Amino acid sequence: MKIAFRALSIFVFLCLTMSILTPSASAGVTGEANLIFGGMTLSKEWEPIKSQPAMAAEFTLGKDSWPVLIAIDLLTSRDSGSSNGTHVSGSTLEFDMGLRKIWGSKERTTRPFFGGGLGVFSGEVKTGTDKRTASDVGFWFNGGVFWRIGKGLNLGVDARYSIVNAKITGTEAELGGLSYGALIGWGW
């Protein structure tokens, strides 16, 4: 239920952002608003919830004349499992800002991209009634490719690697990891 609520929240945020920014396309502003549905692989200390379903909203904005664009991304993952008969759940959340380069003109169908920057990361692990959290600042890098279908529909793949020094209190579980997924979105 919580994942469905997060997905709906990200989708509503994406729709609102697109409705505000799309009219600016005629003013020489370019952008991409994409959702990514896939997974996140965390460090082995996250077992039995090392591989989590994940979703992200990625926004890329700037002027047509800029060589790189501004990237603002939100990524979340969550899963639960059992270890030695004890219920274990965990989640991560990252808010990233940085730069992203998208190659190719608006008329080109295939559009590879690469980005990176700073992020604010948080994570939580619950084991039985014990709850442990952590948060910190770290780095992220992502890349992938999408194909422009028609005037604005984007379909593609995305991969991201996050590097964060923080560990969940009392564990060796690091917040960063590898996330990947299928991309769907809109460009203008």
N, C-alpha and C positions, 0 to 999 in steps of 0.2 A: 504494500500500500504506500509506503514512504517513497519507494522508487517511482511509482506512478505519479505521486504528488510532485516530486522533483522534476519529472519529465514534463508535466503540465506547466509547472512554474517556468521552466526554461523555454518552453514553446510560447507561452504568453509573453515573456520578456522579449523573445525573438520577434514575435509579431508586432509588438508595440514599437520596438526599435526600427523595424523595417518600415512601418507606417510613418514614422517621423523622418527617416533618412531618405526614403525613395524619392520624394519630390526634389531633393537637392541634387539628383543626378543630372539635371539639366544645367546646373551651375558648375559643372566640371568636377563634381565630387564622385568618386568611385567607391564601391564597397562590396563586401561579401558578408552574408549572414548565414552561417551553416550550423546544422546540428550533426553531432557525431554519436552513433550508437555502436557500442562494442564492449571492450573489456579493459581491465587494468591488471597488470601483474606486479605484485609487490614483493618485498624481500621474503625469504623463507621463514622468517620469524612470525609472519602473519598466518601461518598454517593454523587451522584448516581453511582459512579464508584468504589465501594468498592470491587467487585469481578471482577478481570481482567483476560483476557487470558494471559498466561505466557509461556515462553519457556526458556530452559536452556541448556548449554553445560557443562558437567562435565568430568573432566580429573583426573584420578588416576594413579600415576606413582611411580615406585620404584624398588628395587631389590627383587628377589624371596625370599631372606632370611630375609627381614625386617618384623617385627611384624605388623607395620602400614605403610601406604603408603602416599605419598604427594598428596594433593587434590588441584586442581585449577579449579574453577567454574565461570561461567558467567551466570547471570539470568536477564531476562528482562520481564516487563509486561507493558501493555498499554490498555486503554479503553477510550471511550467517551460516554456521555449521555447528559441529559437535566435536569436542575433544575429550576423550576419556569420560564420556557420559555427561559432560558439562556443556551447556549452550554457550557458543561464542559468536559475537557479532562485531563487525567493524565497518568503518566508513572513512572516506577521505573527501576533502573538499579543497579545491585550489582555485584561486582568482589570479589570473595572469595578465600582465601588461608587457608589451614589447613592440617589436617590429616584425613585419612579415613581407617577404618579397614574393610576388606572384608573377611568373613569367608568361609572356604572350599578351597579345592585344585582346580587347573586348570581343573582336570578331573571331578570334581563334577558338576552336573547340576544346583542345587539350591545354590545361593550365596547371603546370607543376608549381609547387610553392614550398618555401622554407621560412621558418621564423624562430624567434627566441627572445628571451627577456627575463624579467624578474617576476616572481609569484609569491603570494601569501598562501601558505599551506596549513591545513589543520587535519587532524585525524583522531579517531576514537576507537577504542577496543573495549568491549564489554565481555567479561567472563563470569557467568553466573550473576552475582549481584555486584561484582567489582567493576568499576568503570574508570578507565584511564584515558587521558587526552594529551595532545601536544599540538603546538603550532609554531611556525617559524617562517622565515623568508628564504627562498631558494631560487634556483634557475630552472628554466624549461627550454626545450628545443622541440620543434615539430616540423614535419614535412609530409608531403603527399602529392596527390594529383587529383584534380576534378575535371570533369568534362561538362562543358556548357551545352545544355539542351535548349534549343530555341533562344528566346531573348534573355532569359535569366535563370533558368533552373540549373542547379549544380548537382551532379552525382559523382562520387569519387571515394577515395580512401584517405585516411589520415593516421599518422603515428606520432607519438609525443613521448619524450623522455624527460622526467623531472628529477632534479638533483636537490635534495634537502638534507641538511645536517641534523635535523631534529629527530629524536626517537621518542616513541610513546613511553611515558614514565614507567619504570620498573620492567621494561622489556627492551629488546634490541630491535623492535619493529620500526623501520625507517618509513618516513612519510612518502617519499618519492618512488617512482617506478615507471614502467613502460605502459602506455595506454595506446589503444589502436581501435579502429572501427570504420564503419561505412559512413560516408558523408552525404547529407542531402541539405540543400539550401537554396538561396536566392542571391543573385548578383545584379548590380546595377552600374 
